Amino acid sequence: MSRPTTVVEAGADRWDRVGPVVPSFVVRVAGLPMAALRRLRCEATSGVVDELLDLQDRLYVEGEQLSQALYDVVGTMDDRAVRGRLVALRRCVFQARPPKPGVLDDGVWEVLPADLAARIADWQWCLAQREALAARAEATMEAESADKLRTLADVASDDWFQRGLILASPDLYAELVKWLAASPGTRPDDQLQASLAKYVGRAAAKTTPYST
């Protein structure tokens, strides 16, 4: 057996002793590689949701500014019917929600200053884009979730993962075995998905199934 060596560290004008380095050491490793978590990330869905949130922020910021501009127009309006529709439009703009049919009619467009009318039209376009992005996010999540469930089944089939799971949660292990034995395409309930994802994350980031 070789003798322990001493490590020294360079200081400003001298060498300081840090301590001995023994020739033998122990390394604890996690039950799954960190790549298992990357495989489970819903990156396509996340990208669409980021777009949706950015657009929502834009609508709220623009809504505050448009609300003030509409307030100025409302104050100059004598026609009570048009005034009421302008107030309803202002409320919708501030809350970033589509106006009801009949609110934004020809009478309202006619009294809006040209620059404000253009901004309201752009606001309407943003609302339509938000709806389209929301539908796209839902479709993307549905497709990506099916793919990630197959990935989760593959990751959870790891022998070492299952050995740790049977010790940490025998009931969850039993549910996992049932799911893996079911016909291809069988979707587990939400609780099983969440529990398995939690233990996969723990197995990839921790060195023991009992870590918190």
C-alpha positions in Angstrom: 0.0 0.0 0.0 1.4 3.4 -1.0 1.9 6.1 1.6 -0.5 9.0 1.6 0.7 12.1 -0.1 0.2 15.6 1.0 -1.4 18.2 -1.3 -0.2 21.8 -1.1 -1.9 24.8 -2.4 -0.3 27.9 -3.8 -0.8 31.0 -1.7 0.1 34.6 -2.3 3.8 34.2 -1.2 3.9 30.7 0.4 2.7 27.1 0.1 0.0 26.1 2.6 -0.7 22.5 3.6 -4.2 21.4 2.7 -4.1 17.8 4.0 -3.3 14.2 3.1 -4.9 12.5 0.1 -5.4 8.8 0.7 -5.0 6.3 -2.2 -8.4 4.7 -1.7 -11.8 6.5 -1.7 -15.5 5.7 -2.2 -17.8 7.2 -4.9 -21.6 7.0 -4.5 -23.5 7.1 -7.8 -27.1 7.6 -8.6 -29.4 4.8 -9.7 -30.0 6.3 -13.1 -28.0 8.6 -15.4 -29.0 12.3 -15.4 -29.8 11.8 -19.1 -32.9 10.0 -18.1 -34.4 13.3 -16.9 -33.5 15.0 -20.2 -35.3 12.3 -22.1 -38.5 13.0 -20.2 -38.5 16.8 -20.8 -41.4 18.0 -22.9 -39.3 20.6 -24.8 -41.7 21.1 -27.8 -44.6 21.8 -25.4 -42.4 24.1 -23.3 -41.4 26.1 -26.3 -45.1 26.7 -27.4 -46.0 27.6 -23.8 -43.2 30.1 -23.6 -44.5 31.8 -26.8 -48.0 31.8 -25.3 -46.8 33.4 -22.1 -44.8 36.1 -24.0 -47.9 37.0 -26.0 -50.0 37.1 -22.8 -47.5 39.5 -21.2 -47.7 41.6 -24.4 -51.5 41.7 -24.2 -51.5 42.8 -20.6 -48.9 45.6 -21.2 -50.7 46.8 -24.3 -54.0 46.5 -22.5 -53.1 49.0 -19.8 -52.0 51.5 -22.4 -55.0 51.0 -24.6 -57.3 51.2 -21.6 -56.0 54.7 -20.9 -56.3 55.8 -24.5 -59.9 54.5 -24.7 -60.7 56.3 -21.4 -59.8 59.6 -23.1 -62.1 58.8 -26.0 -65.0 57.8 -23.7 -64.8 61.1 -22.0 -65.5 62.9 -25.2 -68.4 60.8 -26.4 -72.0 62.2 -26.2 -73.7 59.2 -27.9 -74.7 57.0 -25.0 -75.0 53.8 -27.0 -71.5 54.2 -28.5 -70.2 55.3 -25.1 -71.5 52.1 -23.5 -69.8 50.0 -26.2 -66.5 51.9 -25.7 -66.7 51.2 -22.0 -67.3 47.5 -22.7 -64.4 47.5 -25.1 -62.1 49.2 -22.6 -63.0 46.6 -20.0 -62.2 43.7 -22.5 -58.9 45.3 -23.5 -57.8 45.7 -19.9 -58.7 42.1 -19.1 -57.2 40.8 -22.3 -60.3 39.0 -23.4 -62.3 39.1 -26.7 -65.2 41.6 -26.8 -68.7 40.2 -27.2 -70.4 40.4 -30.6 -71.7 43.9 -31.3 -69.3 45.7 -28.9 -66.7 46.6 -31.6 -69.1 47.6 -34.3 -68.9 50.2 -37.1 -70.0 53.0 -34.8 -67.1 52.3 -32.4 -64.6 52.1 -35.2 -65.8 55.4 -36.6 -65.1 57.3 -33.4 -61.7 55.9 -32.7 -58.7 58.0 -33.8 -56.7 56.4 -36.6 -53.7 55.4 -34.6 -55.8 54.0 -31.8 -57.9 52.0 -34.2 -54.7 50.5 -35.7 -53.6 49.5 -32.2 -57.0 48.0 -31.4 -56.7 46.0 -34.7 -53.3 44.7 -33.6 -54.7 43.8 -30.2 -57.4 41.8 -31.9 -54.7 40.0 -33.9 -52.8 39.2 -30.7 -56.0 37.7 -29.2 -56.4 35.4 -32.3 -52.8 34.4 -32.1 -53.2 33.6 -28.4 -56.1 31.3 -29.2 -54.1 29.6 -31.9 -51.1 29.1 -29.7 -53.3 27.7 -26.9 -54.8 25.1 -29.3 -51.3 24.3 -30.6 -50.0 23.9 -27.1 -52.7 21.5 -26.2 -52.2 19.4 -29.4 -48.4 19.5 -28.9 -48.7 18.4 -25.3 -51.0 15.5 -26.2 -48.6 14.2 -28.8 -45.5 14.7 -26.8 -47.1 13.2 -23.6 -47.7 10.0 -25.5 -44.1 9.9 -26.6 -42.8 10.7 -23.1 -45.0 7.9 -21.6 -43.2 5.5 -23.8 -39.9 7.0 -22.6 -41.0 6.7 -19.0 -41.9 3.1 -19.4 -38.4 2.5 -20.9 -36.6 4.3 -18.1 -38.7 2.6 -15.4 -37.9 -0.8 -16.9 -34.3 -0.4 -15.8 -33.4 -3.3 -13.5 -31.4 -1.2 -11.0 -34.2 1.4 -10.8 -36.8 -1.3 -10.1 -34.5 -2.8 -7.3 -34.5 0.6 -5.6 -38.2 1.1 -6.2 -39.2 -2.2 -4.6 -37.3 -1.2 -1.4 -38.6 2.4 -1.3 -42.2 1.8 -2.4 -43.4 -1.8 -2.9 -46.9 -0.6 -3.8 -45.6 1.6 -6.5 -43.4 -1.1 -7.8 -46.5 -3.4 -8.0 -48.4 -0.8 -10.0 -45.4 -0.3 -12.3 -45.2 -4.1 -13.0 -48.9 -4.1 -13.9 -48.5 -1.2 -16.2 -45.5 -2.6 -18.0 -47.3 -5.9 -18.4 -50.4 -4.3 -19.9 -50.9 -4.0 -23.7 -48.8 -1.4 -25.5 -50.4 2.0 -25.5 -52.1 1.6 -22.1 -52.1 4.9 -20.3 -51.5 4.8 -16.6 -53.5 7.0 -14.3 -52.2 10.4 -13.5 -51.1 9.5 -9.9 -49.0 6.6 -11.2 -47.4 8.9 -13.8 -46.6 11.5 -11.2 -45.2 9.1 -8.7 -43.0 7.3 -11.2 -41.7 10.6 -12.6 -40.9 11.7 -9.0 -38.9 8.5 -8.3 -37.1 8.7 -11.7 -36.0 12.2 -10.8 -34.9 11.0 -7.4 -33.0 8.0 -8.8 -31.2 10.3 -11.3 -30.3 13.0 -8.8 -29.9 11.1 -5.5 -27.7 8.2 -4.4 -30.3 6.4 -2.3 -34.1 5.8 -2.8 -34.7 7.2 0.7 -33.3 10.6 -0.2 -35.7 13.6 0.0 
